[in-house]
Amino acid sequence: MNVAAQPPRTDYQHSWPLLAARHDIGEWRHKVGIAARALGADHDAVHVARLGVTELLGNVCKHVAEPQCQLVVAVEGEVLCVRLFDRSHEAPRVTTPDHLAESGRGLWLLRELAFDIGYTLTTGGKWVWLHCALNAGTAVSRAAHGCDLGSSSTTPSRR
């Protein structure tokens, strides 16, 4: 998992303030899918974005006391970015899942599907983000993007 100083700004984005609640995750998956398609994402990118928002909001519901969040879906060059701000300062941890465990696979799975995931700590909390190729025609490799395949929250790398 990578750590960035500040999330980049872009003019091609959709952004929503929200209160994280498990019963609303399906609605946010739908909104993120619509936003990603409107930004030019193909089926695979939409799938990763929807899975990502499910995991990120689920983690807020499970691990963060305050449900206030900011969700952003943006395009940066040829990359689709999904970012979620929450009020926790605890860095997310990507762990290798126990095959018998009922939970604990989400961030690991996102790391396998997206070419980059990470977080940015701020004074008010943190941004957790994922990046994937906008579409197959503009696929961006991990190596070309400068991503460290072995990085995790316990051994973060800087972008």
N, C-alpha and C positions, 0 to 999 in steps of 0.2 A: 504494500500500500504506500502510495506516495504522499508527501506532505508539501503543500504549496503555501507561499507567503500570503497571497490574496487571490480570491477567485477573479478571473479575467472578466472584463465588461464587454458586452456585445450589443449591437442594435437589433439582432435577429433573435428575439427571445420571447417567451411567454413566462409570466411570473405571477404567483399567487401567494398572498398571506393565508395561512390556514391554521386550524386547530387539529392536531393529529388525533384521530379516533379510529379504532379498528373497523367500526361499521361504515366508515367513509372511504376506506382504502380502495374498494372497487370503483367508486366514482372517480377517485384521483387517477387510477390506472387508465380509465377511459379518457379523461381530460388530457393526460400526458400522451396517450396514443394519438389523439386528434392534433395536439400541438406539434408532436414530432412529425406527423405526416404533413402538416401545413408548412413545416420548415424544410421539407424535401427528403425526409428519412424514408428508407425502404422498409420492407416487412421485417427484416432481421433487426434493424436498428430500433424499430418501434417495439419489437418483442423485448429487446434488452432494456429499453427505457421503461417499459411497463413493469418488467420484473424488478428493475432497480427501484422504482418508486414504491413498489410493494414492500421490498425489503427495508428501504430507508425509513418509510413511515412506520412499518411494523417495529423496527428497532426503537424509534422514538416512543411509540406506545408502550413498549416493554421496559425501556431503560431510562427514560427522561421524565423527570417529575413535572415539568411545565410543557404543555402540549403546543405552545405557540411556535410556528414554523414559517419558513419562507421557501417555496418550491419554485425552481427555475428550470425551464427547458430551453436550451439555446443552441445555436450553431456557431462554431468558431472554426472558420476555414472549412475543412472537409469533415469536421468532427461534430457529432451530436453530443451535447453535454447535459446531464441531469444533475442538479445540485439541490441539496436540502439543508437549510440552516435550522439548527435547534439550539436551545439554551444550555445544553450540557457542555462542559469542558473536558469530558472524558473521551479520549481518542478511541475510535472503533478498533476492534481487534479482529483480524482475519486468522482463523485457526483451521487446521486440517480437521474435517469433520470425523466424528466417531460414526461408523456405519450403522451402529445400533441406536444412536441418539435420535430423539424426536425433534431436535432443533439444533441450531448452530451451523447450518450449511449456507445460509443466505449470502453473506459477504464473500465467502469462499467461491460460491457458484458465480457471483457477479464478477469476481476477479478472473474467473476462467472464461467468461463470455465477453466481457468488455476488454478493451486493450489497456485501460488504465482506470484505477479507482484510487481514491485518496481522501484526505481531509485537510482542512485549513482551520487552525484554532484562531479565534478572535477574542476580543475582550468580552463580548456578549455571549459567546458560545462557540459553535463550530459550524463549518460547512462540510458536508460529506458529499462527494461527487463521483460520477463515473463518466467515462468518455468511450464512445464507440464510433466506428466508421459510419458516416451519414448514409452511405449506400455502398453496395458491392462494387460499383464502378469506380469508387474513390477509396477503396479499402486502405486503411492506414495500419501498418504493422507496428507491433510493440517496439521493435528495434528502431524503426524510422521515427517514432515519437519519443524515443529516449526513455522508454519505460524499463524498469528493472523487474524482470519476471519473478525474482526471488524476494522482492520487497514485501513487507508486511508492517503492521503497526508497531511491532516490536523491533523491527529493523527498518525504519522509514528512510526513504531517499528523498532528496530535494529535486524538484523539476527546475 
